[in-house]
């Protein structure tokens, strides 16, 4: 009986050593995963911050040109001799900002579970406004290209109105970018 009692104790000791080894391995694995996840979040937030800074700067540089375009279209509405193309030529063309959301889209779709809800909500709001901007830009582009040679007040007014809506989205994006950069300054 002693042999079996000591063999049971030896068996339990071996099981305890194996269980403790497995628990230590799991702890180390989880610790390594946490480090990798933190580094991933840091790098991704840095990339998102850079994209936001770039997009903000680009929008802020183009917004005054859009205001100038709106004024030019509005002031030429009664001039039936000047086409939309000629209005754009007088103000050196029409530019659109490059809005970068690659890191933002990737982050939201890949490892969103690693960050808190507020960050995801803020990034999603930026994405939502960006998509609205893209839709407005598409409508504006379609109208401009279809009516490039038009000289009528109706078309100039419609283009100016769509451009006003586009600038509203640009202003909203700049505001969201500023809030995001301010709120997550330490992480970026």
N, C-alpha and C positions, 0 to 999 in steps of 0.2 A: 504494500500500500504506500510505503514511503517513496518507493521508486515512481509510482504513478503520481503521487502528490508533488514530488519535486519536478517531474517531467511536465506536469500541468503548470507549475509556477514558471518553469523555463519557457514553456510555450507562451504563457501570458506576457512574460518579459519581452520575448521576441516580437509578439504582436504589438506591445506598447512601443517598442523601439521603431517598428515599421510605421505605426500610426503617427508617432511624433515626427518621424522623417517625412511622411507624406504631408502632414500639417505645416512643417517648416518649408517644404518645397512649394506648397500652395501659397503660403504667405509671401515667399520670395517672388513667385510668379505674379501674384496680385500687385505687389510692390513695383515690380518692373513694368507691368501693364499701366499702372497709375502714372509712372514717370513718362512712359511713351505717350500716353494720352495727354498729359500736361504739355509735353513738348509739341505734340500735334496741334493742340489748341493754341498755344503761344504762336507757333509759326503761321497757322491759319488766320488768327486774329491780326497778326502783323501784316499778312498779305491783304486781308480785307481792309485794314486801316490804310494801307498804301493805295489800294484801288479807290477808296472813298476820298482820300486826299487828292488824287489825280482827277477824279470825276468832278469833285467840288471846284477845283481850280479851273478846269475846262469850262464848266457851266458858268462860273463867275466871269470868265473872260468873254464868253459868247453872249451872255444876257444883255449887255449894253448894245451889242449889234442887233439883237432881236428887237429891243426897244426902238432902235433907229429904223429898222425895217418896218415896224408897225407904224411909226410916225410917217415914213415915206409913203407907205400904202394909203394911209388915211389922208394925207395931204394931196395925193394924186388921184383920189377917187373921182373928183369932178373934172379931171383932165381926160377927156375921151380920146386924145391923140397919143397918150402914153400907155404902152402895154405893160403888163405885169413884168415881162422880161426887161423892159427898159427901166422900170423902177428898180429891179434887182441890180441891173448893170450900174446905175447911178450910185448905189451904195456898196459897190464892190462885191456883189453876190450875196449868197445866203449860206450860213454855216450852221452846223449842228454840233452839239457837244458829244464827245465820246464818253458814254457812261459804262464803266466797267463793273460787272457784277459776277465775274467768273468765280472768284474765290467765295463770294457770298453764296452763290447757287450750289457750289460744290459742298460747302460747309453745311448748309441747311439739309442737303440731300444725303450726306454720307454719315457724319457722326454727330448729329444734332442731340443725341441723348447724353452727350458728354458735358453739355453746358446748361445753364439755368434757363428757365422759361423766358425771363425778361430779355436776355440777349437774343434768343430766337425770335421773340415778338418784335424787337427793334429791327433786326435784320429782315424779317418778313415784311414789315411795313415799308422799308426801303425798297425791297423787291417789288411790292405791290405798286408803289408810286412809279417805279422805273418802268414797269409794264404798261401803266397808264400813259406814261410819257411816250413810250414806243408806239402805242396805238394812235395817240394824237399826232405824232410825227408822221406815221403812215398815212393818216387821213390828209394831213397838210400836204405831204409830198404828192399824193395822188391828185389833189386839187390844183396844186401849183403846176405840175407837169401837164395836166389836162387843159389848163387855162393860161398857159404861158404867154400866148399872143393876144389874150383878151384885154380890151381897153375899158370895159364897162365897170361902173361903180359897184355893181352887184358882186362881181368876182373879186375885186380888190378888197371890198368890205369883208367878204367871206374868208379870204386868205388872212386878212388882219385879225379877224375874230378867232380863227383857228390858231394863229400865232400867239394871240393873247392867252388862250387856253394852254398852249405849250409852255409859255413863259411862267404861267401859274405853277405848272408841274415842276419846272426847273427851280423856281423859288422854293417850292415845298421840299424838293430834294436837297437843296443847299441847306435849308433849315434842319432837316433830318440828319444830314451829314455832320453839321456843326454839333447837334445834340449828341450824336453817337460818339464823335471824336472827343467831346468834352466828358461824357459819362464813362467812357472806357479808356481814357487817356493812359491810365497805369498799365492796362493790359496790352496796349498797342505799342 
